[in-house]
């Protein structure tokens, strides 16, 4: 089954009953798969963790799952931004990649909604391949800036990482992007950000997921985010690394 979202992409849709081989095949097509009818966080963990080695985020439980829900009051947003915890608020998240400060960020990011909010909370996606293609066609000088080594510094709980927004890992592009208080931009990168962010907004796809839905995304290729939401919302995230030398 596929979901047509425009922008020349038919997004595969997968259910746990189809098995891990079908999930891997769907993932290979575009690096983004919609998940349907997952009944519990245990089913989510058991079904998706076969994709790779589980990465334990600082906010994760012992299983590797991170419970994504609102923590604290609405007045804590500024402090949450400083602590890299905006995901634990009801604020919108600009499309971004996860763990950009790592030498090699986890490739697989799986997200499952246990219960959706009553208002908002739509998931947003930007295809990094399409983003680079459009920038190359219309702003080639900007691509040179965005690929310059050590042009961006990413912050995390573990310290600082010098890198670039776009880099090459083998024969694949790797996107590292966030636009918040956890990143420092060199002057030339800051100068092209208005055009880059405008293109991100132009290419953003929005999907309204319901309870039991989720997605698996290539964190090296796709940027992901969400819209503001109000009301109780409970979700789980799982980050995974590709097994060494293991093809998907």
Secondary structure by P-SEA (a helix, b strand, c coil): cccccccccbbbbbcccccaaaaaaaaaaccbbbbcccccaaaaaaaccccccccccccccccccccccccccccaaaaaaaaccccccccccccccccccccccccbbbbbbcccccccbbbbbbcaaaaaaaaaaccaaaaaaaaccccbbbbcccbbbbbccccccccbbbbbbbccccccccaaaaaaaaaaaaaaaaabbbbbbcccccccccccccccccccccccccbbbbbbcccccccc
